[in-house]
Amino acid sequence: EVTVNYRHGLPVITLTLPTRSERCQFTVKPMMTTVGTFLQDVQREDKGIEKAEVFATDGSKVSDATLMEVLLMNDFKLVINNTEYSVSPPLKDKLSSEHATEMEDIKSLVHRLFVALHLEDHQIKKERELLQKLDHLKEELLPLEQMKARITDSANAKTSRLLWVGLALMSTQGGALAWLTWWVYSWDIMEPVTYFITYGSAMAFYAYFVLTKQDYIYPDAKDRQFLHYFYRKSKTQHFNVERYNKLKEDLAEAEESLRRLRQPLHLRLPIQEIDDKD
């Protein structure tokens, strides 16, 4: 006969060992012990047990990974060697609300103690992992940063040259209009010319808005032209912009995680030291 009783809140399974013909009690931790662990304990206690299995009442085999807490909720069959035992676990009395509250308080206390004892080791291990990740990311970014710096310098130089060319063209246009107005023709003749030049400039700015969906603002136009030169140069230099941006995002995320890990509150410093740091 196999019996199940509860002592101090833990189930105690009592059975007869086949080789030694004596009763033996096994106290299990239902939330931690699995069926496979329980069967191994039984076989370890009696070396004459060649086979030990657990079956449900419908004949299906219970997995060794099943927790004993789940198994003890219903009747089951324990097969040792060729002997089958029908086991009917008693219904566990429901805990009172006060006792349940006490158990939750104890669990919370145990959790806080575990965190207090292992938090520092966890922080050190996590910090080491983040530092290794930072070194790896910086090593991958180094050649990309050097290539990006060269491409940026080239794009900046071309953008600056374009701005100076624009200024030179505008100066030339202004000088030509002044020369035609005061030395070659008169204002009566040049006024329609300047009007259509102004109107053509307005059409050019409107066309820029239609194509780019942005107003023609000098800083924005300069940045747009810089990006145009940058991406064109990146393509010719085989610079992977997407990979570079992904590495930069990973680096920023790792640095932020490291900063949060090193916060004074996480290091459990005294309140006075935290106030001083703030």
C-alpha positions as CSV (number, residue, x, y, z in Angstrom):
1,E,0.0,0.0,0.0
2,V,1.2,3.5,-0.9
3,T,-0.2,6.3,1.3
4,V,0.1,10.1,1.1
5,N,-0.1,12.3,4.2
6,Y,0.7,15.9,4.8
7,R,3.1,16.9,7.6
8,H,4.0,20.5,8.2
9,G,2.5,21.4,4.9
10,L,4.6,19.0,2.9
11,P,3.3,15.7,1.4
12,V,4.9,12.5,2.8
13,I,4.6,9.4,0.5
14,T,5.0,6.1,2.4
15,L,5.6,2.8,0.5
16,T,7.1,-0.6,1.0
17,L,10.5,-1.3,-0.6
18,P,10.3,-4.6,-2.5
19,T,13.8,-5.9,-1.7
20,R,14.0,-4.9,2.0
21,S,10.2,-5.4,2.7
22,E,10.2,-2.3,4.9
23,R,8.1,0.9,4.9
24,C,9.9,4.0,3.8
25,Q,8.8,7.6,3.8
26,F,9.7,10.1,1.2
27,T,9.0,13.8,1.9
28,V,8.7,15.8,-1.3
29,K,8.7,19.5,-2.1
30,P,5.7,19.7,-4.5
31,M,6.7,23.0,-6.1
32,M,10.3,21.8,-6.8
33,T,10.3,18.0,-7.0
34,T,9.3,16.4,-10.3
35,V,8.0,12.9,-10.9
36,G,11.3,11.8,-12.3
37,T,13.2,13.1,-9.3
38,F,10.8,11.2,-6.9
39,L,11.2,8.0,-8.8
40,Q,15.0,8.3,-8.8
41,D,14.9,8.8,-5.0
42,V,12.9,5.6,-4.7
43,Q,15.3,3.6,-6.9
44,R,18.3,5.1,-5.0
45,E,16.8,3.9,-1.7
46,D,16.2,0.3,-3.0
47,K,18.8,-0.9,-5.5
48,G,16.5,-3.9,-6.3
49,I,14.0,-1.7,-8.1
50,E,14.6,-2.1,-11.8
51,K,11.7,0.0,-13.1
52,A,9.5,2.6,-11.5
53,E,6.8,4.5,-13.4
54,V,3.7,6.6,-12.7
55,F,0.5,6.3,-14.7
56,A,-2.7,8.3,-14.6
57,T,-6.0,6.5,-13.8
58,D,-6.8,6.3,-17.5
59,G,-3.6,4.3,-18.2
60,S,-1.6,7.2,-19.7
61,K,2.0,7.5,-18.5
62,V,2.9,10.6,-16.5
63,S,5.9,12.6,-17.8
64,D,9.0,12.7,-15.6
65,A,9.0,16.5,-15.9
66,T,5.6,16.8,-14.2
67,L,5.7,18.5,-10.8
68,M,4.6,16.5,-7.8
69,E,2.1,19.2,-6.9
70,V,0.3,18.5,-10.2
71,L,0.5,14.8,-9.7
72,L,-0.9,14.9,-6.1
73,M,-4.0,16.8,-7.3
74,N,-5.6,13.5,-8.6
75,D,-5.4,9.8,-8.1
76,F,-2.6,7.9,-9.9
77,K,-1.0,4.5,-10.2
78,L,2.6,3.8,-9.1
79,V,4.2,0.8,-10.8
80,I,7.4,-0.6,-9.1
81,N,8.9,-3.5,-11.0
82,N,5.7,-5.5,-11.8
83,T,3.6,-4.4,-8.9
84,E,1.0,-1.7,-9.3
85,Y,-0.2,0.5,-6.5
86,S,-3.3,2.7,-6.6
87,V,-2.6,6.0,-4.8
88,S,-5.4,8.3,-3.6
89,P,-3.8,11.5,-2.3
90,P,-5.9,13.3,0.4
91,L,-7.4,16.7,-0.4
92,K,-5.2,19.4,1.0
93,D,-7.1,21.7,3.4
94,K,-7.5,25.1,2.0
95,L,-5.4,27.7,3.8
96,S,-7.2,30.3,5.8
97,S,-6.9,33.9,4.6
98,E,-4.7,34.9,7.5
99,H,-2.4,31.9,7.0
100,A,-2.3,32.7,3.2
101,T,-1.3,36.3,4.0
102,E,1.4,35.1,6.3
103,M,2.7,32.7,3.6
104,E,2.8,35.6,1.1
105,D,4.7,37.7,3.5
106,I,7.2,35.0,4.1
107,K,7.6,34.5,0.3
108,S,8.2,38.2,-0.1
109,L,10.7,38.3,2.7
110,V,12.6,35.3,1.2
111,H,12.6,37.1,-2.2
112,R,14.0,40.3,-0.7
113,L,16.7,38.3,1.1
114,F,17.7,36.5,-2.1
115,V,17.9,39.8,-4.0
116,A,20.0,41.4,-1.2
117,L,22.4,38.5,-1.1
118,H,22.8,38.0,-4.9
119,L,22.2,41.5,-6.3
120,E,25.9,42.6,-6.1
121,D,27.1,39.5,-7.8
122,H,24.5,39.9,-10.5
123,Q,25.5,43.6,-11.0
124,I,29.1,42.7,-11.3
125,K,28.4,40.0,-13.8
126,K,26.0,42.2,-15.8
127,E,28.5,45.1,-15.8
128,R,31.2,42.8,-17.1
129,E,28.9,41.6,-19.9
130,L,28.0,45.2,-20.8
131,L,31.7,46.3,-20.8
132,Q,32.6,43.4,-23.1
133,K,29.7,44.3,-25.4
134,L,30.8,47.9,-25.5
135,D,34.4,46.9,-26.4
136,H,33.1,44.7,-29.2
137,L,30.8,47.4,-30.6
138,K,33.6,50.0,-30.4
139,E,36.0,47.7,-32.2
140,E,33.4,47.1,-35.0
141,L,32.6,50.9,-35.2
142,L,36.3,52.0,-35.4
143,P,36.9,51.4,-39.1
144,L,33.3,52.6,-40.0
145,E,33.9,55.8,-38.0
146,Q,37.1,56.5,-39.9
147,M,35.4,55.9,-43.2
148,K,32.4,58.0,-42.2
149,A,34.8,60.9,-41.2
150,R,36.4,60.8,-44.7
151,I,33.0,60.8,-46.4
152,T,31.7,63.6,-44.2
153,D,34.7,65.8,-44.9
154,S,34.3,65.2,-48.7
155,A,30.5,65.9,-48.5
156,N,31.1,69.1,-46.4
157,A,33.7,70.3,-48.9
158,K,31.4,69.8,-51.9
159,T,28.4,71.4,-50.1
160,S,30.6,74.5,-49.2
161,R,31.8,74.8,-52.8
162,L,28.2,74.6,-54.0
163,L,27.2,77.4,-51.6
164,W,30.1,79.6,-52.8
165,V,29.2,78.9,-56.4
166,G,25.7,80.0,-55.7
167,L,26.9,83.2,-54.1
168,A,29.2,83.9,-57.1
169,L,26.4,83.4,-59.5
170,M,24.1,85.7,-57.6
171,S,26.8,88.3,-57.5
172,T,27.4,88.0,-61.2
173,Q,23.7,88.3,-61.9
174,G,23.4,91.4,-59.8
175,G,26.5,93.0,-61.5
176,A,25.2,92.1,-64.9
177,L,21.8,93.6,-64.2
178,A,23.4,96.8,-62.8
179,W,25.6,97.1,-65.9
180,L,22.7,96.6,-68.3
181,T,20.6,99.1,-66.4
182,W,23.0,102.0,-66.0
183,W,25.5,101.6,-68.9
184,V,23.8,99.7,-71.7
185,Y,20.0,100.2,-71.4
186,S,17.7,102.1,-69.1
187,W,15.5,101.0,-66.2
188,D,12.4,101.2,-68.4
189,I,13.9,98.4,-70.5
190,M,15.4,96.3,-67.7
191,E,12.4,96.4,-65.4
192,P,10.5,93.7,-67.3
193,V,13.7,91.6,-67.4
194,T,14.1,91.8,-63.6
195,Y,10.4,91.0,-63.1
196,F,10.6,87.8,-65.1
197,I,13.9,86.9,-63.4
198,T,12.2,87.2,-60.0
199,Y,9.1,85.3,-61.3
200,G,11.4,82.5,-62.6
201,S,13.1,82.3,-59.2
202,A,9.7,82.0,-57.5
203,M,8.8,79.2,-59.9
204,A,12.1,77.5,-59.1
205,F,11.4,77.6,-55.3
206,Y,7.9,76.3,-55.9
207,A,9.3,73.4,-58.0
208,Y,11.7,72.7,-55.1
209,F,8.7,72.5,-52.7
210,V,6.8,70.2,-55.1
211,L,9.7,67.8,-55.4
212,T,10.9,67.8,-51.8
213,K,7.7,68.7,-49.9
214,Q,9.8,71.2,-47.9
215,D,10.1,75.0,-48.0
216,Y,13.3,76.4,-49.5
217,I,15.0,77.3,-46.2
218,Y,18.8,77.8,-46.6
219,P,19.9,75.5,-43.6
220,D,17.5,72.8,-44.7
221,A,18.6,73.0,-48.3
222,K,22.2,72.8,-47.2
223,D,21.6,69.7,-45.1
224,R,19.7,68.1,-47.9
225,Q,22.5,68.7,-50.4
226,F,25.0,67.4,-47.8
227,L,23.0,64.2,-47.4
228,H,22.9,63.8,-51.2
229,Y,26.6,64.0,-51.5
230,F,27.1,61.8,-48.4
231,Y,25.0,58.9,-49.6
232,R,26.4,59.1,-53.1
233,K,29.9,59.0,-51.7
234,S,29.0,56.2,-49.3
235,K,27.7,54.1,-52.2
236,T,31.0,54.5,-54.2
237,Q,33.1,53.8,-51.0
238,H,30.9,50.8,-50.1
239,F,30.0,52.3,-46.7
240,N,27.1,50.4,-45.1
241,V,25.0,53.2,-43.6
242,E,22.3,50.9,-42.2
243,R,24.9,48.7,-40.4
244,Y,26.6,51.8,-39.0
245,N,23.3,53.2,-37.6
246,K,22.5,49.8,-36.1
247,L,25.8,49.6,-34.3
248,K,25.4,53.1,-33.1
249,E,22.0,52.3,-31.7
250,D,23.3,49.1,-30.0
251,L,26.2,51.1,-28.5
252,A,23.9,53.8,-27.1
253,E,21.6,51.1,-25.7
254,A,24.5,49.4,-24.0
255,E,25.8,52.7,-22.6
256,E,22.4,53.5,-21.2
257,S,22.1,50.1,-19.6
258,L,25.5,50.5,-18.0
259,R,24.6,54.0,-16.8
260,R,21.4,52.7,-15.2
261,L,23.2,49.8,-13.7
262,R,25.7,52.2,-12.0
263,Q,23.1,54.5,-10.6
264,P,23.5,55.2,-6.9
265,L,20.1,53.8,-6.0
266,H,20.9,50.5,-7.6
267,L,24.2,50.3,-5.7
268,R,22.3,50.8,-2.4
269,L,24.4,53.8,-1.3
270,P,23.3,55.7,1.8
271,I,20.7,58.5,1.3
272,Q,23.2,61.2,2.2
273,E,25.6,60.0,-0.5
274,I,22.7,59.9,-3.0
275,D,21.7,63.5,-2.1
276,D,25.3,64.6,-2.5
277,K,25.6,63.0,-6.0
278,D,22.3,64.6,-7.0
